[in-house]
Amino acid sequence: MVTPEQRRTAVTDAMQTAGLSERRVCRFTGFARSTQRYQPQRDDRALREQLEALAVIRPRWGYRRLHWLLVRDGERVNRKRVQRVYRAAGLQVRRRRRKRISITRRPMLPLHAPGDRWSIDFVHDTLADGRVIRLLTVVDDFARVCPLIAVDFALPAPHVTALLDRVAERTPLPRRIVCDNGTEFTSQAFDQWAHARGVELQFIRPGKPVENCYVESFNGRLRDECLNESWFVNLAHARRTVEAWRVEYNVARPHGGLRWLTPGEFAESYRLSTTSTSNPYDR
């Protein structure tokens, strides 16, 4: 089906190529002259700028999800209009045969206090009967404190958000969360949870786990000191063992990046330093 804009373009090209009048070209093609003289009244510049900005943040989201983001932020816009402007701007998500970097790397902002930024990731292990378990690890990038290690057979996005809300009852949520592009973190449920609580999500580039280095380093310690040294009989045994290691990591394990203080000691020393005139971390 030919759109009105394509009809106008065809008539204009025929007039310039054959040197015919608009009346004769419209009679030969069967197009109405009113279509040729119609001038669109809509202005999509603001919507296009919004979509282009959202496409930078969510490079693998199509127009339907971008429309959902606009509606969530209070915009009253028709989905078909979003689709038209989205296509006109050339923002279509293309299929990729191999993994490519879709966004440029953004430098991480400096950390100034506990709670500035958390990193989250998943780790896999097996029980004695061969069943696979998943571990959700959460690390404070500044103090290296681990507020949560969740162990279960499945950890979908609604379960992850419920666990983080439970952590928020005793520890304030961070300003930013760094995560990879896994389905749990790129889902609408997780995005809506973060938006409702004022948490900014920072996604690393695909295939670049080094950009999530804090939790990757923590996962290595967890694997070496706990998972590889334990033989889990069942899920309850795994939860008890991992939780005991998490507590020991926070309160009894010295960290080389924290001047050989434990994460708990480092967080407490920072809290005390904020009440004094001198800050020990400036030295």
QUIVEN-V392150 format. One record per backbone hydrogen bond with DSSP energy under -0.5 kcal/mol. NH is the residue of the N-H (numbers start at 1). CO is the residue of the C=O. If there is no record, write none. Layout:
nh=NH co=CO
nh=NH co=CO
This chain:
nh=7 co=3
nh=8 co=4
nh=9 co=5
nh=10 co=6
nh=11 co=7
nh=12 co=8
nh=13 co=9
nh=14 co=10
nh=15 co=11
nh=16 co=12
nh=17 co=13
nh=18 co=14
nh=19 co=15
nh=20 co=14
nh=25 co=21
nh=26 co=22
nh=27 co=23
nh=28 co=24
nh=29 co=25
nh=30 co=26
nh=31 co=26
nh=36 co=32
nh=37 co=33
nh=38 co=34
nh=38 co=35
nh=40 co=38
nh=44 co=42
nh=48 co=44
nh=49 co=45
nh=50 co=46
nh=51 co=47
nh=52 co=48
nh=53 co=49
nh=54 co=50
nh=55 co=51
nh=56 co=52
nh=57 co=53
nh=58 co=54
nh=61 co=58
nh=66 co=62
nh=67 co=63
nh=68 co=64
nh=69 co=65
nh=70 co=66
nh=71 co=67
nh=72 co=68
nh=73 co=69
nh=74 co=71
nh=75 co=70
nh=77 co=75
nh=82 co=78
nh=83 co=79
nh=84 co=80
nh=85 co=81
nh=86 co=82
nh=87 co=83
nh=88 co=84
nh=89 co=85
nh=90 co=87
nh=91 co=86
nh=94 co=92
nh=102 co=100
nh=116 co=113
nh=118 co=176
nh=119 co=139
nh=120 co=178
nh=121 co=137
nh=123 co=135
nh=125 co=133
nh=127 co=131
nh=128 co=232
nh=130 co=127
nh=133 co=125
nh=134 co=152
nh=135 co=123
nh=136 co=150
nh=137 co=121
nh=137 co=135
nh=138 co=148
nh=139 co=119
nh=140 co=145
nh=141 co=117
nh=141 co=139
nh=144 co=140
nh=147 co=145
nh=148 co=138
nh=150 co=136
nh=152 co=134
nh=160 co=156
nh=161 co=157
nh=162 co=158
nh=163 co=159
nh=164 co=160
nh=165 co=161
nh=166 co=162
nh=167 co=163
nh=168 co=164
nh=169 co=165
nh=169 co=166
nh=170 co=167
nh=171 co=167
nh=175 co=115
nh=176 co=116
nh=177 co=200
nh=178 co=118
nh=179 co=202
nh=185 co=182
nh=186 co=182
nh=187 co=183
nh=191 co=187
nh=192 co=188
nh=193 co=189
nh=194 co=190
nh=195 co=191
nh=196 co=192
nh=197 co=193
nh=198 co=195
nh=199 co=194
nh=200 co=175
nh=202 co=177
nh=203 co=201
nh=204 co=179
nh=208 co=205
nh=211 co=208
nh=212 co=209
nh=213 co=210
nh=216 co=212
nh=217 co=213
nh=218 co=214
nh=219 co=215
nh=220 co=216
nh=221 co=217
nh=222 co=218
nh=223 co=219
nh=224 co=220
nh=225 co=221
nh=226 co=222
nh=227 co=222
nh=228 co=223
nh=230 co=226
nh=230 co=227
nh=232 co=230
nh=238 co=234
nh=239 co=235
nh=240 co=236
nh=241 co=237
nh=242 co=238
nh=243 co=239
nh=244 co=240
nh=245 co=241
nh=246 co=242
nh=247 co=243
nh=248 co=244
nh=249 co=245
nh=250 co=246
nh=251 co=247
nh=252 co=248
nh=253 co=248
nh=254 co=252
nh=255 co=261
nh=258 co=255
nh=259 co=256
nh=260 co=255
nh=261 co=255
nh=261 co=258
nh=263 co=249
nh=263 co=253
nh=264 co=250
nh=266 co=262
nh=267 co=263
nh=268 co=264
nh=269 co=265
nh=270 co=266
nh=271 co=267
nh=272 co=268
nh=273 co=269
nh=274 co=270
nh=275 co=272
nh=276 co=273
nh=280 co=278
nh=282 co=279
nh=283 co=280
